[in-house]
Structures are given as C-alpha cells and as structure tokens.
Amino acid sequence: MKRINKQCLNCGEEFLPKTVTSVYCSHICSKKAYKQKIKRLKIEEEVKALTDKIPANRAFISVPEAGMLFGIAKRTLYRLVEQGKIPSVNLGTRLVRIDRRVMEGMFGPARSLHVAESAPKKKLYSLEKEDCYSIGEIAQRFQISEGSVYSHIRKYSIPTRQIGKHVYAPKSEIDNLYNGNDFI
Ligand SMILES: [Zn+2]
C-alpha cells in the first residue's frame, strides 16, 4: 500500500507517516500535542467542577457563570449585556444576572453535560415583547396583585425579561398558569 503525505495535527507540516495511524510528524509534535491535551482536559475538569455547582433549575446566573456554562468569554458577555443584546437584571454593583433560558435561546444548551441532563425539559416560549405580557398587564388581566404575579413567577420558574422599566413574561406560560384552576 502506497503511503501518502499527511499534515501534522500539531505543526501543520506535511510528513510521510510511519504507520497509517500516525498523525504527528515527529516525536516532539506528538509530545507537544499530548501536553496540550492534558492541559485542555484539566481546564475542562475545572470548568466542570465549577459548573456542576450551579443548580440546573436556577433561572438567573451571573455573567462568569454564564461564561463557563456556555463557553463564552466574560468580556464578550459583559459587552452584550451593556449593549442590551442580552437582557439582564441588575441586583446591584457587579451583580448582573442573566436569565439562563435567554442564554440557551441565544447560544444553545449549556455545555456541561451534568447540568444539561438534569435540567428541566426545555419549554417552547418566546421572550419577544409582542409574545409577552408585562407584570402590570398580567395583574389586570387575571385580577390579581402584582406581588402575587411575581411570587407565582418565582414559584413556577416562569422566565421573565426586563425591557426598560417593565418586566415581561411569555403569554403562553402565563396563560397556561392562570387558565388552569390549580395555580395557587
Ligand atoms: Zn509536526
């Protein structure tokens, strides 16, 4: 069997492989690649240890947590939050919280397998303004106090989104909640 040149997976140089399974041009490249792999695994392990501590059912996560869970640089996230591209709740200085489900909507499932497996089944809803009620609208529509609306939203982990001064929740989730009789 005629062997053809391959490209080294470490340095990118072409080489004539010694065996069909060779992927590195030299012992040095193979060693470097191995070291990098160990380093990567170590980082992944550290990230996993941290992300495992974030409860899967916690709706609001900090920016560093979101960065780890979704594999996005903190700096990028802070910028997106500042630009209003990721809706956030500000609980005080350096206490920006992001709705995890908004992150999932934008970036796909969180990368920690542990978290993804134990997370509740993803519901289909839209957090677009036209698909949401404001808390005031909910209170008026269903004849309950805004305080009760907030406590039900917390109790049933309904996603919310802040736009300007108002908090919005998806119509589908709210209708589901209050059109049933057993919501209290
Ligand atoms: Zn090489």
Backbone and ligand atoms as CSV (ligand in chain L), in Angstrom:
chain,resi,resn,atom,element,x,y,z
A,1,MET,N,N,0.853,-1.197,0.000
A,1,MET,CA,C,0.000,0.000,0.000
A,1,MET,C,C,0.887,1.245,0.000
A,2,LYS,N,N,0.589,2.122,-0.903
A,2,LYS,CA,C,1.392,3.345,-1.023
A,2,LYS,C,C,0.928,4.351,0.033
A,3,ARG,N,N,1.907,4.810,0.796
A,3,ARG,CA,C,1.553,5.809,1.807
A,3,ARG,C,C,1.624,7.201,1.205
A,4,ILE,N,N,0.704,8.026,1.591
A,4,ILE,CA,C,0.734,9.400,1.088
A,4,ILE,C,C,1.031,10.348,2.245
A,5,ASN,N,N,1.519,11.526,1.880
A,5,ASN,CA,C,1.838,12.522,2.902
A,5,ASN,C,C,0.594,12.956,3.674
A,6,LYS,N,N,0.801,13.212,4.935
A,6,LYS,CA,C,-0.273,13.734,5.780
A,6,LYS,C,C,0.158,15.084,6.312
A,7,GLN,N,N,-0.790,15.789,6.881
A,7,GLN,CA,C,-0.469,17.045,7.528
A,7,GLN,C,C,-0.412,16.805,9.038
A,8,CYS,N,N,0.682,17.219,9.665
A,8,CYS,CA,C,0.831,17.019,11.108
A,8,CYS,C,C,-0.247,17.798,11.857
A,9,LEU,N,N,-0.931,17.138,12.778
A,9,LEU,CA,C,-2.011,17.779,13.520
A,9,LEU,C,C,-1.499,18.831,14.494
A,10,ASN,N,N,-0.182,18.801,14.761
A,10,ASN,CA,C,0.348,19.812,15.675
A,10,ASN,C,C,0.943,21.003,14.936
A,11,CYS,N,N,1.909,20.748,14.049
A,11,CYS,CA,C,2.608,21.867,13.413
A,11,CYS,C,C,2.077,22.196,12.026
A,12,GLY,N,N,1.297,21.297,11.456
A,12,GLY,CA,C,0.711,21.586,10.150
A,12,GLY,C,C,1.615,21.249,8.968
A,13,GLU,N,N,2.858,20.819,9.254
A,13,GLU,CA,C,3.791,20.460,8.166
A,13,GLU,C,C,3.394,19.109,7.558
A,14,GLU,N,N,3.693,18.974,6.270
A,14,GLU,CA,C,3.436,17.687,5.631
A,14,GLU,C,C,4.512,16.691,6.031
A,15,PHE,N,N,4.121,15.453,6.180
A,15,PHE,CA,C,5.111,14.427,6.519
A,15,PHE,C,C,4.659,13.083,5.968
A,16,LEU,N,N,5.630,12.184,5.868
A,16,LEU,CA,C,5.308,10.838,5.405
A,16,LEU,C,C,5.059,9.966,6.640
A,17,PRO,N,N,3.824,9.560,6.849
A,17,PRO,CA,C,3.517,8.828,8.091
A,17,PRO,C,C,4.220,7.471,8.165
A,18,LYS,N,N,4.707,7.142,9.356
A,18,LYS,CA,C,5.365,5.843,9.568
A,18,LYS,C,C,4.345,4.720,9.535
A,19,THR,N,N,3.177,4.966,10.090
A,19,THR,CA,C,2.089,3.990,10.047
A,19,THR,C,C,0.823,4.710,9.610
A,20,VAL,N,N,-0.218,3.936,9.281
A,20,VAL,CA,C,-1.458,4.572,8.815
A,20,VAL,C,C,-2.105,5.432,9.893
A,21,THR,N,N,-1.775,5.122,11.159
A,21,THR,CA,C,-2.429,5.876,12.233
A,21,THR,C,C,-1.629,7.101,12.683
A,22,SER,N,N,-0.415,7.284,12.146
A,22,SER,CA,C,0.375,8.452,12.566
A,22,SER,C,C,-0.333,9.750,12.204
A,23,VAL,N,N,-0.385,10.646,13.163
A,23,VAL,CA,C,-0.987,11.947,12.875
A,23,VAL,C,C,-0.018,13.094,13.158
A,24,TYR,N,N,1.126,12.766,13.763
A,24,TYR,CA,C,2.123,13.800,14.043
A,24,TYR,C,C,3.413,13.494,13.282
A,25,CYS,N,N,4.120,14.580,12.906
A,25,CYS,CA,C,5.308,14.416,12.076
A,25,CYS,C,C,6.485,13.877,12.884
A,26,SER,N,N,6.507,14.165,14.158
A,26,SER,CA,C,7.688,13.811,14.937
A,26,SER,C,C,7.308,13.510,16.384
A,27,HIS,N,N,8.282,12.995,17.086
A,27,HIS,CA,C,8.087,12.719,18.495
A,27,HIS,C,C,7.804,14.017,19.253
A,28,ILE,N,N,8.520,15.083,18.848
A,28,ILE,CA,C,8.324,16.378,19.515
A,28,ILE,C,C,6.881,16.855,19.373
A,29,CYS,N,N,6.355,16.770,18.134
A,29,CYS,CA,C,4.976,17.220,17.906
A,29,CYS,C,C,3.985,16.362,18.678
A,30,SER,N,N,4.235,15.077,18.708
A,30,SER,CA,C,3.343,14.173,19.418
A,30,SER,C,C,3.339,14.494,20.913
A,31,LYS,N,N,4.530,14.819,21.444
A,31,LYS,CA,C,4.651,15.147,22.857
A,31,LYS,C,C,3.958,16.477,23.178
A,32,LYS,N,N,4.159,17.455,22.278
A,32,LYS,CA,C,3.523,18.764,22.467
A,32,LYS,C,C,2.003,18.624,22.471
A,33,ALA,N,N,1.512,17.832,21.505
A,33,ALA,CA,C,0.073,17.642,21.384
A,33,ALA,C,C,-0.485,16.965,22.631
A,34,TYR,N,N,0.272,16.020,23.146
A,34,TYR,CA,C,-0.167,15.303,24.345
A,34,TYR,C,C,-0.259,16.253,25.529
A,35,LYS,N,N,0.785,17.102,25.668
A,35,LYS,CA,C,0.793,18.080,26.759
A,35,LYS,C,C,-0.406,19.013,26.666
A,36,GLN,N,N,-0.694,19.449,25.433
A,36,GLN,CA,C,-1.827,20.352,25.239
A,36,GLN,C,C,-3.141,19.674,25.588
A,37,LYS,N,N,-3.226,18.402,25.237
A,37,LYS,CA,C,-4.444,17.653,25.518
A,37,LYS,C,C,-4.662,17.559,27.032
A,38,ILE,N,N,-3.587,17.253,27.755
A,38,ILE,CA,C,-3.665,17.157,29.210
A,38,ILE,C,C,-4.113,18.489,29.815
A,39,LYS,N,N,-3.535,19.570,29.275
A,39,LYS,CA,C,-3.874,20.910,29.751
A,39,LYS,C,C,-5.361,21.195,29.512
A,40,ARG,N,N,-5.807,20.842,28.290
A,40,ARG,CA,C,-7.211,21.089,27.930
A,40,ARG,C,C,-8.149,20.295,28.835
A,41,LEU,N,N,-7.805,19.040,29.074
A,41,LEU,CA,C,-8.636,18.190,29.935
A,41,LEU,C,C,-8.705,18.746,31.347
A,42,LYS,N,N,-7.569,19.269,31.805
A,42,LYS,CA,C,-7.513,19.829,33.151
A,42,LYS,C,C,-8.431,21.051,33.263
A,43,ILE,N,N,-8.370,21.898,32.245
A,43,ILE,CA,C,-9.231,23.087,32.233
A,43,ILE,C,C,-10.698,22.663,32.184
A,44,GLU,N,N,-10.993,21.690,31.313
A,44,GLU,CA,C,-12.373,21.205,31.201
A,44,GLU,C,C,-12.875,20.670,32.534
A,45,GLU,N,N,-11.994,19.965,33.225
A,45,GLU,CA,C,-12.349,19.401,34.528
A,45,GLU,C,C,-12.657,20.504,35.538
A,46,GLU,N,N,-11.796,21.534,35.518
A,46,GLU,CA,C,-12.003,22.654,36.436
A,46,GLU,C,C,-13.321,23.365,36.151
A,47,VAL,N,N,-13.576,23.582,34.852
A,47,VAL,CA,C,-14.827,24.244,34.474
A,47,VAL,C,C,-16.019,23.383,34.896
A,48,LYS,N,N,-15.896,22.075,34.683
A,48,LYS,CA,C,-16.995,21.180,35.031
A,48,LYS,C,C,-17.265,21.210,36.536
A,49,ALA,N,N,-16.176,21.221,37.315
A,49,ALA,CA,C,-16.333,21.264,38.769
A,49,ALA,C,C,-17.093,22.526,39.183
A,50,LEU,N,N,-16.813,23.618,38.496
A,50,LEU,CA,C,-17.490,24.880,38.829
A,50,LEU,C,C,-18.935,24.897,38.328
A,51,THR,N,N,-19.129,24.434,37.082
A,51,THR,CA,C,-20.489,24.479,36.531
A,51,THR,C,C,-21.411,23.483,37.242
A,52,ASP,N,N,-20.841,22.398,37.744
A,52,ASP,CA,C,-21.649,21.419,38.478
A,52,ASP,C,C,-22.259,22.017,39.741
A,53,LYS,N,N,-21.617,23.082,40.233
A,53,LYS,CA,C,-22.117,23.707,41.462
A,53,LYS,C,C,-23.299,24.638,41.203
A,54,ILE,N,N,-23.546,24.942,39.931
A,54,ILE,CA,C,-24.657,25.841,39.611
A,54,ILE,C,C,-25.921,24.989,39.462
A,55,PRO,N,N,-26.898,25.172,40.337
A,55,PRO,CA,C,-28.087,24.328,40.238
A,55,PRO,C,C,-28.762,24.480,38.872
A,56,ALA,N,N,-29.147,23.333,38.313
A,56,ALA,CA,C,-29.704,23.332,36.957
A,56,ALA,C,C,-31.014,24.101,36.880
A,57,ASN,N,N,-31.708,24.190,38.010
A,57,ASN,CA,C,-33.017,24.849,37.946
A,57,ASN,C,C,-32.955,26.315,38.365
A,58,ARG,N,N,-31.739,26.831,38.573
A,58,ARG,CA,C,-31.657,28.249,38.923
A,58,ARG,C,C,-31.774,29.081,37.657
A,59,ALA,N,N,-32.802,29.916,37.627
A,59,ALA,CA,C,-33.095,30.647,36.390
A,59,ALA,C,C,-32.074,31.733,36.105
A,60,PHE,N,N,-31.615,32.418,37.168
A,60,PHE,CA,C,-30.724,33.543,36.925
A,60,PHE,C,C,-29.295,33.223,37.316
A,61,ILE,N,N,-28.398,33.496,36.412
A,61,ILE,CA,C,-26.994,33.170,36.635
A,61,ILE,C,C,-26.148,34.423,36.455
A,62,SER,N,N,-24.992,34.427,37.088
A,62,SER,CA,C,-24.097,35.574,36.960
A,62,SER,C,C,-23.376,35.509,35.615
A,63,VAL,N,N,-22.740,36.608,35.273
A,63,VAL,CA,C,-22.022,36.651,33.995
A,63,VAL,C,C,-20.868,35.624,33.960
A,64,PRO,N,N,-20.042,35.534,35.029
A,64,PRO,CA,C,-18.992,34.492,34.991
A,64,PRO,C,C,-19.567,33.077,34.877
A,65,GLU,N,N,-20.684,32.835,35.550
A,65,GLU,CA,C,-21.321,31.510,35.454
A,65,GLU,C,C,-21.813,31.255,34.028
A,66,ALA,N,N,-22.437,32.276,33.456
A,66,ALA,CA,C,-22.933,32.139,32.079
A,66,ALA,C,C,-21.762,31.882,31.126
A,67,GLY,N,N,-20.636,32.561,31.382
A,67,GLY,CA,C,-19.454,32.375,30.546
A,67,GLY,C,C,-18.979,30.940,30.571
A,68,MET,N,N,-18.961,30.365,31.779
A,68,MET,CA,C,-18.497,28.978,31.915
A,68,MET,C,C,-19.492,28.004,31.307
A,69,LEU,N,N,-20.783,28.216,31.610
A,69,LEU,CA,C,-21.803,27.277,31.155
A,69,LEU,C,C,-21.921,27.255,29.633
A,70,PHE,N,N,-21.744,28.421,29.019
A,70,PHE,CA,C,-21.974,28.486,27.578
A,70,PHE,C,C,-20.679,28.651,26.790
A,71,GLY,N,N,-19.546,28.635,27.517
A,71,GLY,CA,C,-18.262,28.698,26.837
A,71,GLY,C,C,-18.030,30.003,26.089
A,72,ILE,N,N,-18.441,31.100,26.707
A,72,ILE,CA,C,-18.259,32.406,26.063
A,72,ILE,C,C,-17.444,33.298,26.992
A,73,ALA,N,N,-16.560,34.096,26.413
A,73,ALA,CA,C,-15.696,34.952,27.226
A,73,ALA,C,C,-16.530,35.945,28.024
A,74,LYS,N,N,-16.123,36.135,29.294
A,74,LYS,CA,C,-16.831,37.069,30.174
A,74,LYS,C,C,-16.927,38.452,29.538
A,75,ARG,N,N,-15.788,38.880,28.957
A,75,ARG,CA,C,-15.735,40.224,28.362
A,75,ARG,C,C,-16.817,40.386,27.298
A,76,THR,N,N,-16.962,39.345,26.479
A,76,THR,CA,C,-17.972,39.370,25.414
A,76,THR,C,C,-19.365,39.477,26.023
A,77,LEU,N,N,-19.605,38.701,27.079
A,77,LEU,CA,C,-20.922,38.708,27.714
A,77,LEU,C,C,-21.239,40.076,28.320
A,78,TYR,N,N,-20.254,40.641,29.023
A,78,TYR,CA,C,-20.480,41.955,29.630
A,78,TYR,C,C,-20.809,42.985,28.545
A,79,ARG,N,N,-20.120,42.853,27.403
A,79,ARG,CA,C,-20.370,43.798,26.315
A,79,ARG,C,C,-21.789,43.626,25.778
A,80,LEU,N,N,-22.215,42.373,25.576
A,80,LEU,CA,C,-23.554,42.104,25.050
A,80,LEU,C,C,-24.624,42.599,26.023
A,81,VAL,N,N,-24.345,42.439,27.331
A,81,VAL,CA,C,-25.282,42.916,28.354
A,81,VAL,C,C,-25.364,44.434,28.295
A,82,GLU,N,N,-24.180,45.081,28.203
A,82,GLU,CA,C,-24.139,46.539,28.151
A,82,GLU,C,C,-24.887,47.074,26.938
A,83,GLN,N,N,-24.745,46.369,25.826
A,83,GLN,CA,C,-25.403,46.798,24.582
A,83,GLN,C,C,-26.886,46.433,24.591
A,84,GLY,N,N,-27.331,45.757,25.631
A,84,GLY,CA,C,-28.729,45.371,25.720
A,84,GLY,C,C,-29.081,44.183,24.835
A,85,LYS,N,N,-28.066,43.516,24.295
A,85,LYS,CA,C,-28.337,42.377,23.412
A,85,LYS,C,C,-28.685,41.136,24.223
A,86,ILE,N,N,-28.205,41.091,25.455
A,86,ILE,CA,C,-28.647,40.055,26.387
A,86,ILE,C,C,-29.395,40.775,27.495
A,87,PRO,N,N,-30.703,40.500,27.622
A,87,PRO,CA,C,-31.445,41.149,28.696
A,87,PRO,C,C,-30.912,40.697,30.055
A,88,SER,N,N,-30.843,41.611,30.995
A,88,SER,CA,C,-30.280,41.253,32.295
A,88,SER,C,C,-31.027,41.965,33.402
A,89,VAL,N,N,-30.834,41.473,34.587
A,89,VAL,CA,C,-31.388,42.105,35.775
A,89,VAL,C,C,-30.186,42.564,36.582
A,90,ASN,N,N,-30.229,43.776,37.063
A,90,ASN,CA,C,-29.106,44.260,37.847
A,90,ASN,C,C,-29.497,44.319,39.318
A,91,LEU,N,N,-28.887,43.454,40.102
A,91,LEU,CA,C,-29.222,43.388,41.523
A,91,LEU,C,C,-28.292,44.274,42.349
A,92,GLY,N,N,-27.471,45.061,41.705
A,92,GLY,CA,C,-26.522,45.928,42.401
A,92,GLY,C,C,-25.206,45.941,41.663
A,93,THR,N,N,-24.240,46.679,42.209
A,93,THR,CA,C,-22.936,46.768,41.569
A,93,THR,C,C,-22.344,45.376,41.393
A,94,ARG,N,N,-21.926,45.060,40.197
A,94,ARG,CA,C,-21.312,43.771,39.870
A,94,ARG,C,C,-22.224,42.591,40.173
A,95,LEU,N,N,-23.531,42.849,40.199
A,95,LEU,CA,C,-24.459,41.744,40.466
A,95,LEU,C,C,-25.435,41.579,39.302
A,96,VAL,N,N,-24.879,41.666,38.114
A,96,VAL,CA,C,-25.708,41.476,36.927
A,96,VAL,C,C,-26.116,40.009,36.838
A,97,ARG,N,N,-27.385,39.769,36.634
A,97,ARG,CA,C,-27.851,38.398,36.466
A,97,ARG,C,C,-28.510,38.247,35.105
A,98,ILE,N,N,-28.240,37.094,34.500
A,98,ILE,CA,C,-28.782,36.811,33.173
A,98,ILE,C,C,-29.719,35.620,33.289
A,99,ASP,N,N,-30.810,35.686,32.557
A,99,ASP,CA,C,-31.738,34.558,32.529
A,99,ASP,C,C,-31.100,33.437,31.706
A,100,ARG,N,N,-30.907,32.309,32.385
A,100,ARG,CA,C,-30.243,31.181,31.738
A,100,ARG,C,C,-30.955,30.756,30.451
A,101,ARG,N,N,-32.270,30.840,30.461
A,101,ARG,CA,C,-33.012,30.397,29.275
A,101,ARG,C,C,-32.826,31.340,28.093
A,102,VAL,N,N,-32.577,32.617,28.416
A,102,VAL,CA,C,-32.259,33.554,27.337
A,102,VAL,C,C,-30.929,33.145,26.707
A,103,MET,N,N,-29.976,32.755,27.573
A,103,MET,CA,C,-28.669,32.289,27.082
A,103,MET,C,C,-28.843,31.056,26.201
A,104,GLU,N,N,-29.686,30.124,26.670
A,104,GLU,CA,C,-29.904,28.897,25.889
A,104,GLU,C,C,-30.517,29.233,24.540
A,105,GLY,N,N,-31.427,30.210,24.541
A,105,GLY,CA,C,-32.061,30.648,23.300
A,105,GLY,C,C,-31.043,31.219,22.326
A,106,MET,N,N,-30.046,31.931,22.877
A,106,MET,CA,C,-29.067,32.586,22.013
A,106,MET,C,C,-27.909,31.681,21.631
A,107,PHE,N,N,-27.464,30.839,22.582
A,107,PHE,CA,C,-26.217,30.102,22.362
A,107,PHE,C,C,-26.388,28.586,22.370
A,108,GLY,N,N,-27.618,28.111,22.500
A,108,GLY,CA,C,-27.810,26.668,22.552
A,108,GLY,C,C,-27.632,26.157,23.968
A,109,PRO,N,N,-27.737,24.830,24.152
A,109,PRO,CA,C,-27.682,24.262,25.503
A,109,PRO,C,C,-26.347,24.546,26.191
A,110,ALA,N,N,-26.397,24.648,27.517
A,110,ALA,CA,C,-25.176,24.828,28.299
A,110,ALA,C,C,-24.264,23.646,28.040
A,111,ARG,N,N,-22.932,23.877,28.144
A,111,ARG,CA,C,-22.026,22.833,27.694
A,111,ARG,C,C,-21.774,21.746,28.725
A,112,SER,N,N,-22.127,22.024,29.985
A,112,SER,CA,C,-21.913,20.984,30.982
A,112,SER,C,C,-22.961,19.892,30.821
A,113,LEU,N,N,-22.502,18.675,30.586
A,113,LEU,CA,C,-23.428,17.563,30.378
A,113,LEU,C,C,-24.261,17.317,31.613
A,114,HIS,N,N,-23.599,17.419,32.758
A,114,HIS,CA,C,-24.273,17.186,34.033
A,114,HIS,C,C,-25.486,18.104,34.161
A,115,VAL,N,N,-25.271,19.379,33.888
A,115,VAL,CA,C,-26.331,20.363,34.014
A,115,VAL,C,C,-27.410,20.118,32.961
A,116,ALA,N,N,-26.970,19.833,31.732
A,116,ALA,CA,C,-27.937,19.649,30.656
A,116,ALA,C,C,-28.852,18.461,30.945
A,117,GLU,N,N,-28.272,17.394,31.497
A,117,GLU,CA,C,-29.072,16.197,31.747
A,117,GLU,C,C,-30.112,16.401,32.836
A,118,SER,N,N,-29.723,17.148,33.888
A,118,SER,CA,C,-30.653,17.292,34.989
A,118,SER,C,C,-31.557,18.517,34.822
A,119,ALA,N,N,-31.323,19.288,33.751
A,119,ALA,CA,C,-32.153,20.468,33.542
A,119,ALA,C,C,-33.579,20.047,33.175
A,120,PRO,N,N,-34.557,20.842,33.594
A,120,PRO,CA,C,-35.928,20.502,33.217
A,120,PRO,C,C,-36.094,20.558,31.702
A,121,LYS,N,N,-37.055,19.823,31.200
A,121,LYS,CA,C,-37.285,19.800,29.756
A,121,LYS,C,C,-37.495,21.210,29.246
A,122,LYS,N,N,-36.833,21.496,28.170
A,122,LYS,CA,C,-36.928,22.840,27.620
A,122,LYS,C,C,-38.345,23.094,27.112
A,123,LYS,N,N,-38.904,24.207,27.564
A,123,LYS,CA,C,-40.241,24.548,27.104
A,123,LYS,C,C,-40.124,25.476,25.913
A,124,LEU,N,N,-41.156,25.487,25.125
A,124,LEU,CA,C,-41.153,26.382,23.984
A,124,LEU,C,C,-41.923,27.638,24.341
A,125,TYR,N,N,-41.242,28.734,24.298
A,125,TYR,CA,C,-41.909,30.004,24.527
A,125,TYR,C,C,-41.071,31.074,23.868
A,126,SER,N,N,-41.669,32.214,23.726
A,126,SER,CA,C,-40.930,33.313,23.115
A,126,SER,C,C,-40.832,34.448,24.114
A,127,LEU,N,N,-39.668,35.049,24.192
A,127,LEU,CA,C,-39.481,36.195,25.071
A,127,LEU,C,C,-39.489,37.495,24.264
A,128,GLU,N,N,-39.997,37.408,23.019
A,128,GLU,CA,C,-40.157,38.639,22.251
A,128,GLU,C,C,-41.260,39.457,22.907
A,129,LYS,N,N,-41.094,40.771,22.865
A,129,LYS,CA,C,-42.037,41.645,23.574
A,129,LYS,C,C,-43.487,41.386,23.163
A,130,GLU,N,N,-43.734,41.187,21.870
A,130,GLU,CA,C,-45.127,41.007,21.429
A,130,GLU,C,C,-45.720,39.674,21.890
A,131,ASP,N,N,-44.877,38.752,22.324
A,131,ASP,CA,C,-45.366,37.465,22.826
A,131,ASP,C,C,-45.434,37.437,24.346
A,132,CYS,N,N,-45.232,38.591,24.963
A,132,CYS,CA,C,-45.188,38.653,26.429
A,132,CYS,C,C,-46.233,39.612,26.973
A,133,TYR,N,N,-46.618,39.387,28.233
A,133,TYR,CA,C,-47.380,40.369,28.991
A,133,TYR,C,C,-46.411,41.049,29.939
A,134,SER,N,N,-46.684,42.319,30.252
A,134,SER,CA,C,-45.940,42.927,31.357
A,134,SER,C,C,-46.600,42.452,32.650
A,135,ILE,N,N,-45.886,42.605,33.756
A,135,ILE,CA,C,-46.457,42.174,35.043
A,135,ILE,C,C,-47.763,42.925,35.326
A,136,GLY,N,N,-47.780,44.224,35.004
A,136,GLY,CA,C,-48.996,45.036,35.185
A,136,GLY,C,C,-50.165,44.479,34.385
A,137,GLU,N,N,-49.893,44.106,33.137
A,137,GLU,CA,C,-50.948,43.532,32.282
A,137,GLU,C,C,-51.476,42.223,32.857
A,138,ILE,N,N,-50.570,41.422,33.384
A,138,ILE,CA,C,-50.986,40.128,33.959
A,138,ILE,C,C,-51.909,40.377,35.153
A,139,ALA,N,N,-51.466,41.318,36.023
A,139,ALA,CA,C,-52.247,41.619,37.227
A,139,ALA,C,C,-53.655,42.057,36.851
A,140,GLN,N,N,-53.744,42.924,35.840
A,140,GLN,CA,C,-55.041,43.456,35.422
A,140,GLN,C,C,-55.892,42.368,34.774
A,141,ARG,N,N,-55.255,41.628,33.882
A,141,ARG,CA,C,-55.958,40.623,33.103
A,141,ARG,C,C,-56.545,39.518,33.983
A,142,PHE,N,N,-55.773,39.099,34.986
A,142,PHE,CA,C,-56.219,37.965,35.803
A,142,PHE,C,C,-56.680,38.389,37.194
A,143,GLN,N,N,-56.807,39.720,37.385
A,143,GLN,CA,C,-57.354,40.262,38.634
A,143,GLN,C,C,-56.613,39.773,39.874
A,144,ILE,N,N,-55.303,39.885,39.825
A,144,ILE,CA,C,-54.506,39.562,40.996
A,144,ILE,C,C,-53.474,40.661,41.206
A,145,SER,N,N,-52.869,40.695,42.376
A,145,SER,CA,C,-51.906,41.760,42.645
A,145,SER,C,C,-50.582,41.471,41.938
A,146,GLU,N,N,-49.835,42.521,41.677
A,146,GLU,CA,C,-48.532,42.323,41.036
A,146,GLU,C,C,-47.613,41.473,41.915
A,147,GLY,N,N,-47.746,41.661,43.219
A,147,GLY,CA,C,-46.953,40.862,44.168
A,147,GLY,C,C,-47.213,39.372,43.974
A,148,SER,N,N,-48.498,39.021,43.804
A,148,SER,CA,C,-48.839,37.601,43.584
A,148,SER,C,C,-48.268,37.120,42.259
A,149,VAL,N,N,-48.347,37.978,41.260
A,149,VAL,CA,C,-47.799,37.588,39.957
A,149,VAL,C,C,-46.317,37.239,40.109
A,150,TYR,N,N,-45.590,38.135,40.786
A,150,TYR,CA,C,-44.157,37.878,40.970
A,150,TYR,C,C,-43.917,36.581,41.742
A,151,SER,N,N,-44.715,36.355,42.787
A,151,SER,CA,C,-44.455,35.144,43.580
A,151,SER,C,C,-44.797,33.886,42.776
A,152,HIS,N,N,-45.832,33.952,41.930
A,152,HIS,CA,C,-46.147,32.779,41.086
A,152,HIS,C,C,-45.047,32.550,40.046
A,153,ILE,N,N,-44.543,33.662,39.510
A,153,ILE,CA,C,-43.481,33.557,38.504
A,153,ILE,C,C,-42.262,32.868,39.111
A,154,ARG,N,N,-41.962,33.244,40.361
A,154,ARG,CA,C,-40.829,32.607,41.034
A,154,ARG,C,C,-41.126,31.145,41.326
A,155,LYS,N,N,-42.340,30.927,41.878
A,155,LYS,CA,C,-42.721,29.581,42.286
A,155,LYS,C,C,-42.715,28.609,41.101
A,156,TYR,N,N,-43.170,29.073,39.946
A,156,TYR,CA,C,-43.278,28.182,38.797
A,156,TYR,C,C,-42.144,28.362,37.798
A,157,SER,N,N,-41.112,29.091,38.239
A,157,SER,CA,C,-39.916,29.309,37.394
A,157,SER,C,C,-40.273,29.757,35.979
A,158,ILE,N,N,-41.153,30.718,35.904
A,158,ILE,CA,C,-41.514,31.249,34.591
A,158,ILE,C,C,-40.449,32.256,34.172
A,159,PRO,N,N,-39.977,32.150,32.952
A,159,PRO,CA,C,-38.921,33.070,32.508
A,159,PRO,C,C,-39.462,34.484,32.383
A,160,THR,N,N,-38.607,35.434,32.680
A,160,THR,CA,C,-39.015,36.827,32.524
A,160,THR,C,C,-37.927,37.576,31.786
A,161,ARG,N,N,-38.310,38.738,31.364
A,161,ARG,CA,C,-37.356,39.565,30.638
A,161,ARG,C,C,-37.639,41.012,31.003
A,162,GLN,N,N,-36.580,41.733,31.296
A,162,GLN,CA,C,-36.766,43.139,31.609
A,162,GLN,C,C,-36.522,43.969,30.361
A,163,ILE,N,N,-37.515,44.802,30.028
A,163,ILE,CA,C,-37.317,45.744,28.927
A,163,ILE,C,C,-37.619,47.115,29.499
A,164,GLY,N,N,-36.636,47.974,29.549
A,164,GLY,CA,C,-36.803,49.279,30.188
A,164,GLY,C,C,-37.147,49.076,31.652
A,165,LYS,N,N,-38.256,49.719,32.079
A,165,LYS,CA,C,-38.627,49.617,33.492
A,165,LYS,C,C,-39.508,48.401,33.759
A,166,HIS,N,N,-39.992,47.764,32.721
A,166,HIS,CA,C,-41.004,46.731,32.927
A,166,HIS,C,C,-40.444,45.318,32.774
A,167,VAL,N,N,-41.057,44.432,33.548
A,167,VAL,CA,C,-40.690,43.018,33.458
A,167,VAL,C,C,-41.771,42.315,32.651
A,168,TYR,N,N,-41.346,41.469,31.742
A,168,TYR,CA,C,-42.283,40.759,30.871
A,168,TYR,C,C,-42.146,39.253,31.057
A,169,ALA,N,N,-43.271,38.571,30.870
A,169,ALA,CA,C,-43.265,37.106,30.929
A,169,ALA,C,C,-44.027,36.596,29.707
A,170,PRO,N,N,-43.652,35.421,29.197
A,170,PRO,CA,C,-44.296,34.919,27.971
A,170,PRO,C,C,-45.787,34.680,28.162
A,171,LYS,N,N,-46.591,35.159,27.214
A,171,LYS,CA,C,-48.051,34.972,27.264
A,171,LYS,C,C,-48.407,33.493,27.406
A,172,SER,N,N,-47.701,32.643,26.638
A,172,SER,CA,C,-48.045,31.213,26.636
A,172,SER,C,C,-47.920,30.619,28.038
A,173,GLU,N,N,-46.823,30.975,28.755
A,173,GLU,CA,C,-46.591,30.420,30.088
A,173,GLU,C,C,-47.613,30.969,31.085
A,174,ILE,N,N,-47.898,32.276,30.962
A,174,ILE,CA,C,-48.832,32.925,31.885
A,174,ILE,C,C,-50.257,32.414,31.651
A,175,ASP,N,N,-50.650,32.296,30.387
A,175,ASP,CA,C,-51.985,31.776,30.081
A,175,ASP,C,C,-52.138,30.355,30.613
A,176,ASN,N,N,-51.090,29.559,30.418
A,176,ASN,CA,C,-51.077,28.193,30.945
A,176,ASN,C,C,-51.301,28.173,32.442
A,177,LEU,N,N,-50.614,29.083,33.108
A,177,LEU,CA,C,-50.649,29.133,34.569
A,177,LEU,C,C,-52.015,29.550,35.076
A,178,TYR,N,N,-52.544,30.668,34.553
A,178,TYR,CA,C,-53.754,31.221,35.137
A,178,TYR,C,C,-55.034,30.708,34.500
A,179,ASN,N,N,-54.932,30.047,33.373
A,179,ASN,CA,C,-56.147,29.476,32.798
A,179,ASN,C,C,-56.464,28.118,33.425
A,180,GLY,N,N,-55.467,27.546,34.085
A,180,GLY,CA,C,-55.758,26.356,34.880
A,180,GLY,C,C,-56.364,26.832,36.205
A,181,ASN,N,N,-56.978,25.971,36.968
A,181,ASN,CA,C,-57.600,26.408,38.221
A,181,ASN,C,C,-56.741,26.152,39.438
A,182,ASP,N,N,-55.712,25.372,39.261
A,182,ASP,CA,C,-54.980,24.896,40.441
A,182,ASP,C,C,-53.633,25.601,40.596
A,183,PHE,N,N,-53.635,26.902,40.306
A,183,PHE,CA,C,-52.346,27.563,40.287
A,183,PHE,C,C,-51.896,28.096,41.633
A,184,ILE,N,N,-52.768,28.132,42.606
A,184,ILE,CA,C,-52.349,28.728,43.878
A,184,ILE,C,C,-51.858,27.669,44.874
L,1,ZN,ZN,ZN,4.661,18.327,13.430
